[in-house]
Amino acid sequence: MVTSLGGTARDAPAPGPAPLDDLVRRLRQVPDRHRRFAVTAAGVRRLYRIRPELLDELIGAGLPYVGEGADRLYDGYDLGNAALHLGLVSVQSRSMRSWSKALQSAAAHKPRYRVEVVSSCPVPGHRGPCPYSVLLPDGARLVQGPAADARLAAFEVSPFSGWPALPDAVRALLREVDGIGFFLLPEAVRWDPEFMWRTRMADCGGAAAWLVAEGARRGLAVRFSFGLLVARPYSTPHCWAEFLVDGVWVPVDPLLVRALNQWGGLDADAFPPDGRPGALFHRLTDRFTKVVSHGGVWAHASLPTEPAD
């Protein structure tokens, strides 16, 4: 049995802890069929820092789950969003803080990073060597056999921060997503613009896809970008939009910047959502794809990141 409450579209929550009823109502706008109930109660506390008494309150507000009693299982997207929007010290909030620091550092200096690509076999026990394929800058792929420590590749990146100012038409377009709240979303809904506008919920990938489509419709030179959000200690795959300004492709990501303003301690006056956060980004290709695949199967990628010597 899936326990749930019906949901209605709401505006994005104001900064600070969200009321539980409103938060869960927003989460319930994701259909139950798109949930993967795999997190135990122990995992809720360990991975998301949600205490048992808070979990009980979330359940009372309608947080979905399957099973009963100690055997209940929860969805990781629901838990990640709850931890983030309630201001808990979780993996999600720590990532936001590290990204904010990286953006501020890149704006003040010109750092250079070494990014490693580490993976592991998603189908252990097969015959023969592991057929890894690793996405590299410029969209190239490195076909790599198994390494003893599963370190498949490494490259250096130097985030750029000297873009020209965005024209008024682009800034006006970015402000149109001001009412969209940042949420972690499953693949089944993250790319759906109807879901985004009906629920006022999106992640950076879905928002970027909408900005690219709407910008092109308005005659703006725009492209979709997939690559890395570069920050210590780990970079992460990410999507954003880019607009051509004075011959330069300028990265934008209003949802991410607003999330960093809200949860990462990033100064909104110095880094407004309709500004340029691209000092965090390193473009790999023009479409959402696998960073590491294993014979065509999506493989987990860890991206340890340190300053380059």
NUTIKE-600084 format. One record per residue: residue number from 1; residue in three letters; chain; y, z, x of N, C-alpha, C in turn. Coordinates in steps of 0.02 Angstrom, whole numbers, plus 32768, in hexadecimal, padded with zeros to 4 digits. Layout:
! NUTIKE-600084
num,residu,chaine,n.north,n.up,n.east,ca.north,ca.up,ca.east,c.north,c.up,c.east
NUM,ala,A,Y,Z,X,Y,Z,X,Y,Z,X;
...
This chain:
! NUTIKE-600084
num,residu,chaine,n.north,n.up,n.east,ca.north,ca.up,ca.east,c.north,c.up,c.east
1,met,A,7FC5,8000,802A,8000,8000,8000,803E,8000,802C;
2,val,A,8071,7FD9,801A,80B1,7FD9,803C,80E2,7FFE,8011;
3,thr,A,80FF,8033,802B,8130,805A,8006,8175,803F,8016;
4,ser,A,819E,802F,7FE2,81DE,800F,7FEF,820E,801B,7FB6;
5,leu,A,824D,8009,7FC2,8281,8007,7F8F,829E,7FC2,7F8E;
6,gly,A,82B6,7FAC,7F54,82DA,7F6D,7F51,831D,7F73,7F74;
7,gly,A,8339,7F3B,7F89,8378,7F3C,7FAE,83AC,7F0F,7F90;
8,thr,A,83EB,7F1A,7FA0,8423,7EF0,7F8C,844D,7EE2,7FC8;
9,ala,A,8471,7EAA,7FC8,849B,7E98,8001,84D4,7ECA,8007;
10,arg,A,84E4,7EDD,8044,851A,7F0B,8052,8543,7EEF,808C;
11,asp,A,8581,7F05,8091,85A9,7EF4,80CB,858D,7F18,8108;
12,ala,A,85A0,7F01,8143,8589,7F21,8181,85A0,7F69,8182;
13,pro,A,8576,7F98,819A,8589,7FDE,819D,85C2,7FEA,81CD;
14,ala,A,85EB,801B,81BE,8621,802E,81EC,8604,804F,8229;
15,pro,A,8629,8051,8262,8610,8073,829D,85FF,80BC,828D;
16,gly,A,85CD,80D4,82B1,85B5,8119,82A6,8574,8118,827F;
17,pro,A,8553,8151,827A,8514,8155,8257,8519,813C,820F;
18,ala,A,84E9,8112,81FB,84E9,80F6,81B7,84C5,8125,8188;
19,pro,A,84DD,812D,814A,84B8,8155,8119,8471,8139,8112;
20,leu,A,8440,8166,810D,83FB,8150,810C,83EC,8122,80D2;
21,asp,A,8403,8132,8096,83F4,8109,805C,840E,80C2,8065;
22,asp,A,844C,80BC,807D,8469,807A,8087,8444,8054,80BD;
23,leu,A,8434,8076,80F4,8410,8055,812B,83CD,803B,8115;
24,val,A,83A6,8065,80F4,8363,8050,80DE,8368,8019,80AA;
25,arg,A,839A,801D,807F,83A3,7FE8,804D,83AF,7FA5,806F;
26,arg,A,83D4,7FA6,80A4,83E0,7F68,80C9,83A0,7F50,80EB;
27,leu,A,837B,7F7D,8109,833C,7F6A,812A,830C,7F4C,80F8;
28,arg,A,830C,7F65,80BA,82DD,7F4E,8087,82EC,7F08,806F;
29,gln,A,8323,7EEB,8085,8331,7EA6,8074,8304,7E75,809A;
30,val,A,82E4,7E8C,80CF,82B0,7E65,80F0,8270,7E6C,80C7;
31,pro,A,8253,7E35,80AF,8217,7E3A,8085,81DD,7E5D,80AA;
32,asp,A,81B7,7E85,8086,817F,7EAA,80A4,814D,7E7D,80C6;
33,arg,A,8145,7E40,80AD,8113,7E13,80CB,8124,7E01,8113;
34,his,A,8162,7E0C,8128,8176,7DFD,816D,8172,7E3A,819B;
35,arg,A,815A,7E71,8181,8153,7EAD,81AB,810F,7EAF,81CD;
36,arg,A,810D,7ECE,8207,80CF,7EDA,822B,80C9,7F25,8235;
37,phe,A,809E,7F44,820F,8097,7F8C,8210,8066,7FA0,8248;
38,ala,A,8083,7FB3,8281,8059,7FC1,82BC,806D,7FFF,82E3;
39,val,A,80A4,8020,82CF,80BD,8059,82F5,80A6,809A,82D3;
40,thr,A,8084,80C4,82F9,806D,8105,82E0,80A7,8137,82DF;
41,ala,A,809B,8170,82BF,80CE,81A5,82BE,80DF,81BC,8305;
42,ala,A,80AC,81BE,8331,80B9,81D1,8376,80E6,819D,8398;
43,gly,A,80DA,815E,838A,8103,8129,83A6,814A,812B,838B;
44,val,A,8153,813F,834D,8196,8146,8330,81BF,8176,835A;
45,arg,A,81A2,81AE,836C,81C6,81E1,8394,81CE,81CA,83DC;
46,arg,A,819A,81AE,83FA,819B,819C,8441,81C6,815F,844F;
47,leu,A,81C0,812B,8426,81E1,80EC,8433,8227,80E7,8416;
48,tyr,A,8232,8109,83DE,8271,8101,83BA,8299,8142,83B5;
49,arg,A,827E,8179,83CE,82A0,81BA,83CE,82B3,81D1,8388;
50,ile,A,8289,81C0,8357,8294,81D6,8313,8269,8214,8307;
51,arg,A,8289,824D,82FC,8265,828C,82F3,8240,828D,82B0;
52,pro,A,820B,82B5,82AB,81E5,82B7,826C,820F,82C6,822F;
53,glu,A,823F,82F4,8234,8267,8304,81F9,8294,82CA,81E5;
54,leu,A,82AE,82A4,8216,82D6,8269,8206,82A9,8232,81E9;
55,leu,A,826D,822B,8204,823F,81FA,81E8,8230,820A,819F;
56,asp,A,8227,824A,818F,821B,825D,8149,8256,824A,811D;
57,glu,A,8293,8252,8137,82CE,823F,8110,82D0,81F4,8106;
58,leu,A,82BF,81CE,813A,82BE,8185,8133,828A,816F,8100;
59,ile,A,8250,818F,8102,821C,817F,80D1,8234,818F,808B;
60,gly,A,8256,81C8,8084,8271,81DA,8043,82A5,81A8,802A;
61,ala,A,82C9,8188,8058,82FA,8155,8045,82DA,8112,8037;
62,gly,A,8298,810C,8046,8275,80CD,8037,825D,80A5,8072;
63,leu,A,825D,80C3,80AE,8244,809E,80E9,81FC,8088,80DC;
64,pro,A,81EC,8048,80E3,81A8,8031,80D5,8175,8048,8109;
65,tyr,A,8138,8051,80F1,8100,8063,811D,80C0,8051,80F9;
66,val,A,8089,8052,811E,8046,804A,8100,801D,8087,8115;
67,gly,A,7FEA,8096,80EE,7FBF,80CF,80FC,7FDB,810F,80DF;
68,glu,A,7FB8,8145,80EC,7FCB,8185,80D0,7FC7,81BC,8105;
69,gly,A,7FF0,81EF,80FE,7FED,8229,8129,7FF5,8218,8173;
70,ala,A,7FCA,8235,819B,7FCE,822A,81E4,7FBB,81E3,81F8;
71,asp,A,7F9E,81BC,81CA,7F8A,8177,81DA,7FBF,8144,81C8;
72,arg,A,7FFA,8159,81B5,802E,8129,81A3,8042,80FE,81DF;
73,leu,A,8051,80C0,81D1,8069,8091,8203,80AC,8074,81ED;
74,tyr,A,80D7,8064,821E,811B,804E,8210,8129,800D,8235;
75,asp,A,815E,7FEB,821F,8172,7FAB,823D,81A4,7FB7,8275;
76,gly,A,8199,7F96,82AE,81C4,7FA0,82E8,820C,7F89,82DD;
77,tyr,A,8216,7F54,82B7,825B,7F3E,82A9,8280,7F72,8280;
78,asp,A,825F,7F8D,824D,827F,7FC1,8225,8293,7FFC,8251;
79,leu,A,8266,8012,827C,8272,804C,82A5,82A9,803F,82D9;
80,gly,A,82A7,8004,82F8,82DB,7FF2,8328,8320,7FF0,8309;
81,asn,A,8324,7FD4,82CD,8365,7FD2,82AA,837C,8018,8297;
82,ala,A,834D,8042,827F,835F,8086,826C,837A,80AC,82A9;
83,ala,A,8357,80A7,82E2,836D,80CA,831E,83B2,80B3,8334;
84,leu,A,83BE,8072,8331,83FE,8057,8346,8436,806C,8317;
85,his,A,842D,8061,82D7,8462,806E,82A6,846F,80B8,829B;
86,leu,A,843F,80E2,82AC,8449,812A,82A6,8460,814A,82E7;
87,gly,A,846B,8121,831A,8487,813A,8358,8458,8164,8381;
88,leu,A,8416,8158,837B,83E6,817F,83A2,83E3,8167,83EA;
89,val,A,83CE,8193,8417,83C6,8180,845D,8383,815E,8464;
90,ser,A,8382,811D,8457,8344,80F6,8456,8348,80BE,8489;
91,val,A,8312,8098,848F,8313,805D,84BA,834B,802E,84A6;
92,gln,A,8355,8026,8465,8388,7FF8,844C,83CE,800E,8462;
93,ser,A,83DE,804D,8459,8422,8064,846B,842B,8065,84B7;
94,arg,A,83F7,8076,84DC,83FD,8074,8525,8409,802D,853E;
95,ser,A,83E8,7FFC,851E,83F4,7FB6,8530,843D,7FA3,8522;
96,met,A,8457,7FB8,84E9,849D,7FA8,84D8,84CC,7FC4,850E;
97,arg,A,84C0,8000,8524,84EB,801E,8556,84E6,7FF9,8599;
98,ser,A,84AA,7FE5,85AC,84A2,7FC1,85EB,84C3,7F7C,85E8;
99,trp,A,84C0,7F5C,85AE,84E1,7F1A,85A6,852D,7F22,85A8;
100,ser,A,8547,7F57,858A,858F,7F63,858D,85A6,7F6C,85D5;
101,lys,A,8581,7F93,85FC,8592,7F9E,8642,858F,7F5D,8669;
102,ala,A,855C,7F33,865B,8557,7EF4,867F,8591,7EC6,866E;
103,leu,A,85A6,7EC4,862F,85DE,7E99,861C,861E,7EB1,863D;
104,gln,A,862A,7EF2,863D,8666,7F0C,865D,8666,7EFF,86A8;
105,ser,A,862C,7F07,86C7,8626,7EFB,870F,8632,7EB2,8720;
106,ala,A,8615,7E85,86F8,861C,7E3D,8706,8664,7E27,86FC;
107,ala,A,8688,7E47,86CD,86CD,7E35,86C1,86FA,7E4B,86FB;
108,ala,A,86E6,7E82,871D,870F,7E9E,8753,86FB,7E83,8798;
109,his,A,86BC,7E70,879F,86A3,7E59,87E0,867F,7E17,87D7;
110,lys,A,865D,7E02,8809,8633,7DC6,8806,85ED,7DD8,881F;
111,pro,A,85C7,7DFB,87F6,8585,7E12,880D,8554,7DD8,8812;
112,arg,A,8523,7DE2,883B,84EC,7DB2,8841,84AB,7DD9,883A;
113,tyr,A,847E,7DC0,8810,8441,7DE5,8800,8403,7DBC,8814;
114,arg,A,83CF,7DE1,8823,838D,7DC3,882C,8363,7DD7,87F0;
115,val,A,834A,7DA5,87CD,8322,7DAF,8791,82DB,7D9A,87A0;
116,glu,A,82AB,7DC7,8795,8265,7DB7,879D,8246,7DAB,8758;
117,val,A,8213,7D81,8756,81EE,7D74,8718,81A8,7D90,8721;
118,val,A,8198,7DC3,86FB,8158,7DE6,8700,8135,7DE0,86BD;
119,ser,A,80F4,7DD0,86BF,80CF,7DCA,8680,8088,7DE3,868B;
120,ser,A,8061,7DE0,8656,801A,7DF2,865A,7FF4,7DC7,8629;
121,cys,A,7FB5,7DBF,8634,7F8C,7D92,860C,7F88,7DAA,85C3;
122,pro,A,7F9D,7D80,8593,7F99,7D94,854C,7F53,7D8E,852F;
123,val,A,7F26,7D6D,8552,7EE1,7D64,853A,7EB0,7D76,8572;
124,pro,A,7EAE,7DB5,8587,7E84,7DC8,85C0,7E3B,7DBB,85B3;
125,gly,A,7E18,7DAB,85EA,7DD0,7D9F,85E4,7DBD,7D55,85E2;
126,his,A,7DEF,7D27,85E2,7DDE,7CE0,85DF,7DC4,7CC9,8623;
127,arg,A,7DA4,7C91,8623,7D8B,7C73,8661,7DC3,7C4F,8685;
128,gly,A,7DBE,7C4D,86C7,7DED,7C27,86EE,7E2F,7C4A,86F8;
129,pro,A,7E5B,7C2A,8721,7E9C,7C48,872F,7ECA,7C47,86F2;
130,cys,A,7EFC,7C71,86F4,7F2D,7C74,86BD,7F5F,7C39,86C2;
131,pro,A,7F64,7C10,868F,7F91,7BD6,8690,7FD8,7BE9,8679;
132,tyr,A,7FFD,7C0C,86A3,8040,7C21,8690,8072,7BE7,8697;
133,ser,A,80A4,7BE8,866B,80DD,7BBA,8670,811B,7BE4,8667;
134,val,A,814B,7BDE,8696,8186,7C09,8697,81C4,7BDE,868F;
135,leu,A,81EF,7BF1,865F,822F,7BCE,8655,8260,7BE3,868B;
136,leu,A,827E,7BB1,86AC,82AE,7BBD,86E2,82F2,7BA1,86CE;
137,pro,A,8327,7BAF,86F4,8368,7B92,86E5,8365,7B46,86E1;
138,asp,A,8391,7B2A,86B7,8395,7AE2,86AA,835A,7AC9,8682;
139,gly,A,8334,7AF6,8662,82FF,7AE2,8636,82BF,7ACD,8659;
140,ala,A,82BD,7AD2,869B,8280,7AC0,86C0,824A,7AF4,86B3;
141,arg,A,820B,7AE0,86BB,81D4,7B0F,86B4,81AA,7B0F,86F3;
142,leu,A,8199,7B4A,8709,816E,7B54,8743,8128,7B64,872B;
143,val,A,80F9,7B3C,873E,80B3,7B49,872D,8097,7B73,8766;
144,gln,A,8080,7BAF,8755,806E,7BE1,8787,802A,7BFF,8777;
145,gly,A,7FFF,7C01,87A9,7FC0,7C23,87A1,7FC9,7C6E,87A6;
146,pro,A,7F93,7C94,87A1,7F99,7CDD,87A1,7FAE,7CF7,87E5;
147,ala,A,7FDD,7D27,87E4,7FEF,7D4B,8820,7FD1,7D91,881C;
148,ala,A,7FC5,7DAE,8855,7FA3,7DEF,8855,7FC9,7E23,882E;
149,asp,A,800C,7E21,8831,8034,7E53,880E,8056,7E36,87D0;
150,ala,A,8041,7DFA,87BA,805C,7DD9,877E,80A6,7DC9,8783;
151,arg,A,80C1,7DC5,87BF,8106,7DB0,87C9,8106,7D64,87D2;
152,leu,A,8120,7D42,879F,8117,7CFA,879C,814F,7CD2,87BC;
153,ala,A,818C,7CED,87BB,81C5,7CC8,87D5,81FE,7CF8,87E2;
154,ala,A,8230,7CE1,8806,826D,7D07,8812,82A6,7CD6,881F;
155,phe,A,82E1,7CE6,8807,831B,7CBC,8815,8359,7CE7,8813;
156,glu,A,838F,7CCD,8831,83CE,7CF1,8833,8400,7CD2,8802;
157,val,A,8427,7CFE,87E2,845A,7CE7,87B3,849A,7D0B,87C2;
158,ser,A,84D2,7CE9,87B5,8514,7D07,87BE,853C,7CFA,877F;
159,pro,A,853D,7D29,8750,8561,7D1E,8710,85AA,7D0C,871D;
160,phe,A,85C1,7CDB,86F7,8605,7CC0,86FE,8632,7CDF,86CA;
161,ser,A,8671,7CEA,86DB,869E,7D0A,86AB,86E2,7CE7,86A5;
162,gly,A,86EC,7CAE,86C5,872E,7C8F,86C7,8737,7C57,8696;
163,trp,A,8724,7C61,8657,872A,7C2B,8626,8771,7C24,860C;
164,pro,A,8782,7BE8,85F4,87C3,7BDF,85D2,87C4,7C04,858F;
165,ala,A,8800,7C10,8576,8807,7C33,8536,87EB,7C09,84FD;
166,leu,A,87CE,7C2B,84CC,87B3,7C08,8492,87EC,7BF0,8466;
167,pro,A,87E7,7BB3,844C,881B,7B9A,841E,8818,7BBF,83DB;
168,asp,A,884E,7BBA,83B6,8853,7BDE,8376,881B,7BCA,8346;
169,ala,A,8807,7B8A,8346,87D3,7B74,8317,8791,7B96,8325;
170,val,A,8781,7BA2,8364,8743,7BC4,8376,8748,7C0E,8364;
171,arg,A,8780,7C2D,8374,8788,7C74,8365,8786,7C81,831A;
172,ala,A,87A2,7C53,82F3,879E,7C5A,82AA,8756,7C56,8292;
173,leu,A,872F,7C29,82B0,86E9,7C23,829D,86C3,7C63,82AE;
174,leu,A,86CF,7C7F,82E8,86AD,7CBD,82FD,86BD,7CF6,82CD;
175,arg,A,86FB,7CF9,82B5,870E,7D2F,8288,86EB,7D2A,8244;
176,glu,A,86D0,7CF1,8234,86AE,7CE9,81F3,866E,7D12,81F0;
177,val,A,8652,7D26,8228,8616,7D4F,8227,8626,7D99,8230;
178,asp,A,8666,7DAB,8227,867A,7DF2,822E,8653,7E1F,81FE;
179,gly,A,8643,7E07,81C3,8620,7E31,8192,85D5,7E32,8199;
180,ile,A,85BB,7E11,81CD,8572,7E0F,81D8,855E,7E48,8206;
181,gly,A,852F,7E71,81F0,8518,7EA9,8218,84E1,7E95,8248;
182,phe,A,84E1,7EB3,8283,84AE,7EA5,82B6,846E,7ECC,82A5;
183,phe,A,8437,7EA8,829D,83F5,7EC7,8290,83C1,7EA1,82B8;
184,leu,A,838D,7EC5,82CD,8352,7EA6,82EB,8328,7E89,82B2;
185,leu,A,8317,7E49,82B7,82F6,7E28,827E,82B7,7E03,8295;
186,pro,A,8284,7E00,826A,8248,7DD9,8279,8257,7D8E,8277;
187,glu,A,822C,7D68,8299,8237,7D1F,829E,823C,7CFD,825B;
188,ala,A,8218,7D16,8229,8215,7CF5,81E8,8259,7CF1,81C5;
189,val,A,8287,7D1F,81D6,82C8,7D1E,81B4,8302,7D16,81E4;
190,arg,A,82F8,7D1E,8224,8331,7D21,8253,8357,7CDF,8257;
191,trp,A,8337,7CA7,8249,8357,7C65,824E,8370,7C4B,820B;
192,asp,A,8369,7C71,81D7,8377,7C5A,8192,83C0,7C69,8181;
193,pro,A,83ED,7C37,817C,8433,7C46,816D,843C,7C62,8127;
194,glu,A,8412,7C4E,80F7,8417,7C69,80B4,840A,7CB4,80B5;
195,phe,A,83D8,7CCA,80DB,83CA,7D12,80E2,8406,7D35,8102;
196,met,A,8423,7D17,8135,845B,7D36,8157,8495,7D42,8128;
197,trp,A,84A8,7D11,8101,84E3,7D19,80D6,84D3,7D41,8097;
198,arg,A,8496,7D3F,8080,8484,7D67,8045,8480,7DB1,8056;
199,thr,A,8465,7DC1,8090,845A,7E08,80A2,8491,7E24,80CF;
200,arg,A,84B9,7DF7,80EC,84EA,7E0C,811F,84C8,7E2C,815A;
201,met,A,848E,7E13,816D,8468,7E2C,81A6,8455,7DF1,81D2;
202,ala,A,8459,7DFA,8214,8444,7DC5,8242,8438,7DE3,8287;
203,asp,A,8414,7DBE,82B0,8412,7DCE,82F7,8438,7D97,831B;
204,cys,A,843C,7D9B,835D,8466,7D6C,8382,844D,7D24,837D;
205,gly,A,840B,7D1C,8379,83EF,7CD8,8374,8402,7CB6,8334;
206,gly,A,83FA,7CD9,82FC,840C,7CBC,82BC,8456,7CAE,82B6;
207,ala,A,847F,7CDC,82CE,84C7,7CD2,82CC,84DB,7C97,82F8;
208,ala,A,84BC,7C91,8334,84CB,7C59,8360,84B9,7C17,833F;
209,ala,A,847F,7C14,831F,846B,7BD6,82FE,849D,7BC2,82C8;
210,trp,A,84B5,7BF4,82A1,84E6,7BE5,826D,8528,7BCE,828C;
211,leu,A,8540,7BEF,82C1,857E,7BDA,82E1,857A,7B93,82FB;
212,val,A,8540,7B81,8317,8538,7B3D,8331,853A,7B0A,82F8;
213,ala,A,8515,7B18,82C2,8513,7AEA,8289,8557,7AE4,8268;
214,glu,A,8578,7B1C,825C,85B9,7B1B,823A,85EF,7AFF,8268;
215,gly,A,85EC,7B0F,82A9,861C,7AF4,82D7,8617,7AA8,82DC;
216,ala,A,85DA,7A8E,82DE,85D0,7A45,82DF,85EA,7A26,829F;
217,arg,A,85DF,7A47,8266,85F7,7A2D,8226,8643,7A27,8225;
218,arg,A,8664,7A54,8248,86AD,7A54,824B,86C9,7A27,8282;
219,gly,A,869C,7A05,82A6,86B2,79D7,82DA,86BF,79F7,831D;
220,leu,A,86A8,7A34,8327,86B0,7A55,8367,8677,7A42,8396;
221,ala,A,8685,7A3E,83D6,8651,7A31,8408,862D,7A72,8416;
222,val,A,85ED,7A77,8401,85C9,7AB7,8403,8581,7AA9,8414;
223,arg,A,8560,7AD9,8434,8519,7AD2,8443,84F7,7B16,8440;
224,phe,A,84B5,7B14,8435,848C,7B50,8434,8473,7B5E,847A;
225,ser,A,8470,7B9D,848C,8458,7BB0,84CF,8423,7BE7,84C9;
226,phe,A,83EF,7BE0,84F2,83BC,7C13,84FA,83B6,7C22,8544;
227,gly,A,83B3,7C62,8554,83AC,7C74,859A,83A5,7CBF,85A1;
228,leu,A,83C9,7CDB,85D2,83C1,7D22,85E1,8402,7D47,85D7;
229,leu,A,83FD,7D82,85BA,8432,7DB3,85BB,8425,7DDC,85FA;
230,val,A,844F,7DD4,862C,8441,7DEE,866F,8461,7E33,8678;
231,ala,A,8436,7E64,8683,844E,7EA8,868D,8417,7ED0,86B0;
232,arg,A,842B,7F02,86D7,83FB,7F31,86F4,83E7,7F64,86C0;
233,pro,A,83AB,7F7F,86C3,8374,7F6E,86F2,8349,7F34,86DB;
234,tyr,A,8353,7F1E,869C,832B,7EE6,8682,8357,7EB6,865C;
235,ser,A,8351,7E76,866C,8370,7E42,8643,8344,7E37,8606;
236,thr,A,835F,7E12,85D6,8339,7E06,8598,8347,7DC0,857F;
237,pro,A,8316,7D9E,8561,8324,7D5C,8542,8358,7D63,850B;
238,his,A,8381,7D30,8504,83B8,7D36,84D4,83CF,7CF0,84BE;
239,cys,A,83EF,7CED,8483,840B,7CAF,8468,8455,7CB8,845B;
240,trp,A,847C,7C84,8464,84C4,7C86,8455,84DD,7C3F,8449;
241,ala,A,851B,7C39,8433,853B,7BF8,8429,856D,7BEC,8462;
242,glu,A,857B,7BAC,8470,85AE,7B9A,84A1,85DA,7B63,8485;
243,phe,A,861C,7B69,8492,864C,7B38,847C,866C,7B17,84B9;
244,leu,A,8676,7AD5,84B4,8694,7AB0,84EB,86E0,7AB7,84E8;
245,val,A,86FD,7AD5,851B,8745,7AE1,851F,875E,7AC9,8563;
246,asp,A,878B,7A97,8562,87A7,7A7C,85A0,8770,7A68,85D2;
247,gly,A,873B,7A4A,85B7,8705,7A32,85E1,86D4,7A67,85F8;
248,val,A,86DA,7AA5,85DF,86AE,7ADC,85F3,868B,7AF8,85B5;
249,trp,A,864A,7B04,85BA,8625,7B22,8584,862E,7B6E,8586;
250,val,A,864E,7B88,8551,8660,7BCF,854F,862F,7BF4,8521;
251,pro,A,860A,7C26,853B,85DA,7C4C,8512,85FE,7C7C,84E2;
252,val,A,85E3,7C83,84A6,85FD,7CB3,8475,85C2,7CD5,8453;
253,asp,A,85CD,7D13,843D,8599,7D38,8419,85BA,7D72,83F4;
254,pro,A,85DA,7D64,83BC,8601,7D99,839A,85D6,7DD3,8381;
255,leu,A,8598,7DC6,836C,856D,7DFD,8354,855D,7E2D,838C;
256,leu,A,854B,7E11,83C6,853A,7E3D,83FF,8575,7E66,8415;
257,val,A,85B0,7E47,841B,85EA,7E6C,8432,85FC,7EA3,8401;
258,arg,A,85F8,7E95,83C0,8607,7EC9,838F,85D4,7F02,8394;
259,ala,A,8595,7EF1,83A0,8562,7F25,83A9,8570,7F4F,83E7;
260,leu,A,8587,7F2F,841C,8598,7F54,8459,85D6,7F7F,844E;
261,asn,A,8606,7F66,8428,863F,7F90,8415,8629,7FCD,83EF;
262,gln,A,85F8,7FC4,83C2,85E3,7FFA,8396,85B4,802B,83B7;
263,trp,A,8583,8012,83DD,854E,803D,83F6,854C,8041,8443;
264,gly,A,856D,8013,8465,8568,8012,84AE,85A4,802D,84D3;
265,gly,A,85D6,8046,84AE,8611,8061,84CF,8640,802D,84EC;
266,leu,A,863B,7FEE,84D6,8665,7FB8,84F0,86A9,7FB9,84CC;
267,asp,A,86DF,7FB8,84F2,8723,7FBB,84D7,8731,7F7C,84AE;
268,ala,A,873E,7F85,846D,874A,7F4C,8440,878C,7F2A,844E;
269,asp,A,87BC,7F4E,846A,87FC,7F2E,847B,87F4,7EFF,84B7;
270,ala,A,87CD,7F14,84E8,87C2,7EEB,8523,878E,7EB4,8516;
271,phe,A,875D,7EC3,84E9,8727,7E94,84DB,871F,7E8D,848F;
272,pro,A,874A,7E65,846F,8745,7E5D,8426,870B,7E2D,8414;
273,pro,A,86F1,7E32,83D7,86B9,7E07,83C3,86C9,7DBC,83C6;
274,asp,A,8709,7DAA,83BE,871A,7D63,83C1,8730,7D4F,8408;
275,gly,A,871A,7D76,8439,8729,7D67,847F,86EE,7D45,84A2;
276,arg,A,86EA,7D4E,84E4,86B9,7D2A,850D,868D,7D5A,8533;
277,pro,A,8650,7D67,851B,8623,7D96,853D,85F5,7D75,856F;
278,gly,A,8601,7D36,8580,85D0,7D0F,85A5,85C1,7D27,85EB;
279,ala,A,85E8,7D57,8605,85D7,7D71,8647,8593,7D94,8647;
280,leu,A,8577,7DA0,860D,8534,7DBC,8608,84FD,7D87,860B;
281,phe,A,850F,7D48,85FF,84DD,7D16,85EE,84CE,7CE5,8627;
282,his,A,848E,7CD1,862A,847A,7C9C,8658,8450,7C6A,8630;
283,arg,A,846A,7C2F,8626,844A,7BFD,85FB,840D,7BDE,861E;
284,leu,A,83D7,7BD7,85F7,839A,7BB7,860F,838E,7B73,85EE;
285,thr,A,8399,7B70,85AC,838B,7B32,8588,83B0,7B31,8546;
286,asp,A,83A5,7AFB,851F,83CC,7AF1,84E2,83A6,7B02,84A3;
287,arg,A,836F,7B26,84A8,8349,7B38,846D,8323,7B79,8479;
288,phe,A,8314,7B9B,8442,82ED,7BD8,8447,82A5,7BC6,8459;
289,thr,A,828A,7BE6,848D,8248,7BD4,84A5,8229,7C0F,84CA;
290,lys,A,81EF,7C05,84E5,81CC,7C39,850B,81E9,7C3D,8551;
291,val,A,81F5,7C7A,856A,8204,7C82,85B1,81C4,7C7B,85DA;
292,val,A,818E,7C9A,85C2,814D,7C93,85E3,8119,7C81,85AE;
293,ser,A,80F3,7C4E,85BC,80BA,7C3E,8591,807B,7C3D,85BB;
294,his,A,8042,7C43,859A,8001,7C47,85BB,7FD3,7C17,8595;
295,gly,A,7FCD,7BDB,85AF,7FA5,7BA9,858C,7FC0,7B9A,8546;
296,gly,A,8002,7B9C,853D,8021,7B90,84FC,8029,7BCE,84D2;
297,val,A,800D,7C07,84E7,8012,7C46,84C2,804F,7C6D,84DC;
298,trp,A,8076,7C87,84AF,80B0,7CB0,84C2,809A,7CED,84EA;
299,ala,A,80B6,7CF7,8525,80A4,7D30,854F,80E0,7D5D,8559;
300,his,A,80D4,7D9D,855A,810B,7DCD,8565,812A,7DC1,85AA;
301,ala,A,816D,7DC5,85AC,8191,7DBD,85EB,81BC,7DFA,85F7;
302,ser,A,81B3,7E19,8631,81DF,7E4E,8648,820C,7E30,867E;
303,leu,A,824C,7E42,867D,827D,7E21,86A9,82A3,7E55,86D2;
304,pro,A,8282,7E76,8703,82A5,7EA7,872D,82E1,7E87,8751;
305,thr,A,8319,7EA9,8750,8357,7E8D,8769,837A,7EBF,8797;
306,glu,A,838B,7EA9,87D3,83AE,7ED2,8803,83E4,7EA9,8825;
307,pro,A,8415,7EC9,8844,8447,7EA3,886B,8426,7E7A,88A2;
308,ala,A,843C,7E3D,88AB,8420,7E14,88E1,843D,7E2B,8924;
309,asp,A,8414,7E28,8957,842B,7E3C,899B,845F,7E0B,89B5;
